[in-house]
């Protein structure tokens, strides 16, 4: 029991130290001078963000299957279905 307690304390300590060592995604101090990009540079970035809308509703079964086929490929999905059904 004592060994488990010591192991737990060591793991928590390592996790705490690791969280302090890893740099954060946000800078701690804001830069003094903030440069604004030109309007022509902003437009393409906004266009690419709006081209992929986030769905408000859950995907239907057909949409989900099409998405999986795009991501994994049809052969992979067929092989997985056969493995689940234990077909040769």
C-alpha positions in Angstrom: 0.0 0.0 0.0 2.9 2.3 0.8 4.5 1.6 -2.5 1.3 2.5 -4.4 1.1 5.8 -2.5 4.7 6.6 -3.3 4.2 5.7 -7.0 1.1 7.9 -7.1 2.9 10.9 -5.6 5.8 10.4 -8.0 3.4 10.3 -11.0 1.5 13.4 -9.9 4.8 15.2 -9.4 6.0 14.3 -12.8 2.8 15.4 -14.4 2.9 18.7 -12.6 6.5 19.3 -13.6 5.7 18.3 -17.2 2.9 20.7 -17.4 5.2 23.5 -16.3 7.9 22.5 -18.8 5.7 22.3 -21.9 5.3 25.7 -23.6 1.8 27.1 -23.7 0.1 27.8 -27.0 -0.7 31.3 -25.9 2.2 33.8 -25.2 2.4 34.9 -21.6 3.0 38.6 -22.5 1.4 40.4 -25.4 3.8 42.1 -27.8 4.1 45.9 -27.4 3.5 46.5 -31.1 0.8 44.6 -32.9 1.0 44.6 -36.7 -2.2 44.3 -38.7 -2.0 42.3 -41.9 -2.9 43.9 -45.2 -6.6 43.4 -46.3 -5.5 41.4 -49.3 -3.7 38.9 -47.0 -6.8 38.5 -44.8 -9.3 37.7 -47.6 -7.8 34.3 -48.7 -7.5 33.1 -45.1 -11.2 33.9 -44.4 -12.2 32.2 -47.7 -10.5 29.0 -46.8 -12.0 29.0 -43.3 -15.5 29.5 -44.7 -15.2 26.8 -47.4 -15.4 24.0 -44.8 -18.5 24.7 -42.7 -18.9 22.9 -39.4 -22.2 20.8 -39.5 -24.9 21.9 -37.1 -26.6 18.6 -37.2 -25.4 15.0 -36.9 -24.5 13.2 -40.1 -27.0 10.8 -41.6 -25.9 7.2 -42.0 -25.2 7.7 -45.8 -23.2 10.8 -45.1 -21.2 9.1 -42.4 -20.5 6.1 -44.6 -19.3 8.4 -47.4 -17.1 10.3 -45.0 -15.5 7.1 -43.7 -14.9 5.9 -47.3 -13.1 9.2 -48.0 -11.0 9.0 -44.9 -10.2 5.2 -44.8 -10.9 4.0 -48.3 -13.6 1.6 -49.4 -11.3 -1.5 -49.3 -10.5 -0.9 -45.6 -14.1 -0.6 -44.7 -15.1 -3.8 -46.6 -12.2 -5.7 -44.9 -13.2 -4.5 -41.5 -16.9 -5.5 -42.0 -15.8 -9.0 -43.2 -13.5 -9.3 -40.2 -16.4 -8.5 -37.9 -18.7 -11.0 -39.6 -15.8 -13.6 -39.6 -16.0 -14.1 -43.4 -13.0 -15.4 -45.3 
